[in-house]
Amino acid sequence: MPTVAAESLDFVNREPGLAMDEVIAGDAKALSMQLQALRAKLFPPQARKQLRRFSSGEAARLIGVTDSYLRHLALGGEGPEPEKNAAGRRAYSLEQIHEIRRVLAKAKPGYLPVRQPGEPLQVIAVTNFKGGSGKTTTAAHLAQYFALRGYRVLAVDLDPQASLSALFGYQPEFDVADNETLYGAIRYDDARRPLSEIIRPTYFAGLDLVPGNLELHEFEHDTPRMLADKRDEGDALFFARVAGALATVEADYDLVVIDCPPQLGFLTLSALCAATSVLITIHPQMLDLASMNQFLSMTADLLAVVREAGGNLSYSWLRYVVTRYEPNDGPQTQIVAFLRGLFAERVLTSVMVKSTAVSDAGLSKQTLYEAGRETMNRNTYDRAIESLDAVNREIETLVRQAWGRAVA
């Protein structure tokens, strides 16, 4: 961790009697400066994240071919030339993996899974208003899973805390200026701008991001005023604004993954009206279960009002995903069994296992899909990856079914 700067300590070491807002503002500035310093240390010299290269075995598994066939392609000049280390081991960038998919798709289109004409854009809203349910971790890994497999993905950070943006290498208070979040594309005044101008590329080939920051709160403040003023009916109501913005870039993506705010506000309702599918994260603890009960009751009441006002609530699927699950925890096992008995197939068969591997990757602001197997205990890594892949594969199956495709 970088050394705490002297100017940051000035805020901490002031004399007693300072107003609380000044103390909090000072702490926020000190923490922000240190996070920026940490990022610069982790990702020099441009302080931007880069995705690692994948071994030939990893690349072959992602594409769905054998390692020997991948070598044959390279030797025959049909695919990109991989990087080789001193020992002669081949490594591929994600861009090269996508290029190989395009080469193979000329003979067998199934190697390139992008949606076809007539297949609607899939918008998956990941939601829960209980903190610690693994919502952002789930959204990040889901978006990356699809990108790794060749889909064109847009991740949307609708959480003002902007944890998803930070995971993708954008520190909200430094890298995201005014009107550079989704708020810029859904606001009610003349400063509204096209979503295409707000979308940013990420270091994951095939995965773009709409970043977030505290500016998103403005939508929660503006909407009541607009409703009270009985604004022009020719402009979209609040619950249609996210869908309207996404429609302008629909041709560029196969899937959109929205990390919703951890509360039931206008942003969340608009995201749920834009969604074609909903994924609700559940941490299997009794307090979380009680909280989710309140969340579901409130959501149902509010969505009923939105539906009566013309909001779209037609979903391809709604699923609950169990997160941070500890297999040896008896009470958690009982809660999961209780949920399966109650909601049946709406609870995903696979669970997101709690793992130190995810925490270890997070120390360097990475997801598990970014971290190499060699960076941590391999058995721990393998178990965590197996759990993540199983969950995301189930969701991929649901997406393909929504398109009317055969299960991969």
C-alpha angles and dihedrals in degrees: 000000000000118000114265109257119240093237089055091054089055088075093050099046100050120127120271118268096060113143113259094239089056092049092050092045089051093049090049092051093047093050092045092052092050093048089052090049091048092052091049089051094047097045111030143201101017092021090234126129122245129195117241122241120258125235117244089254092053091046092050092051092049092050095041100241135106123269090241091054090051089053090049091054092051093048091048092053092239095120137036120290109256124222114257128206127214091277092053095251113151124230130186133204117226088249089058091048089054089048090054089051090054091050093050092044090065088073099025115024092197090079088071107057099190115136119269130223109294094026108114124229109267114227114189117193113202108201150163129135096219113098117232096033092120094249098144094039089052093048094048095049092044093053092047093046091058093045091051089055096052104264121135105243136188117195115201120199107206094162111102088213085066098207090151091055091050091052089054092052103264116119103208100220095045107031104033116065131187114305092013097109129072086274087074090062098043104037120121103233137071092274090076112123136190116280089229088068092054100047114101130199119240132209087259108089108233095020122101129180139217099203126216139211139155090296088082088075087071090074090058089052097042099048098065090050091050092049092048092049091053088230126206110305090214090074120076118265118242096265093057099047100087090047090049092052093048091049090065092063099032094116092060099058144048096200139018120202113198121198099206125209117265092249139061101253135133092280093056093046091050090049091050090052090051093048126099090192137020129215116192117195119219127192103203099235125117094239090051090049091053090048091050089052089059090045093053093046093049092044092052092050095048095043090051089059091047092049091052088052091055103269118153113245101161108129131186088212145344119207139176117220121200110225135190089018119177109202094202093053106101098199091050090052090052092050092050090050089049091052093048090050090050103040101022113189093006087079110076113244092227122064133209103244118216106246139174086220090073090048092047091052090047092059088072093039092256136129122231091256089059098046116085121238089240093062095074145012103316097215091051091047093049093051092049094047091048090053094047094046092049092053094044093045089057090052091048088054090053091050092050090048090052087056091049093247129142115261111268 
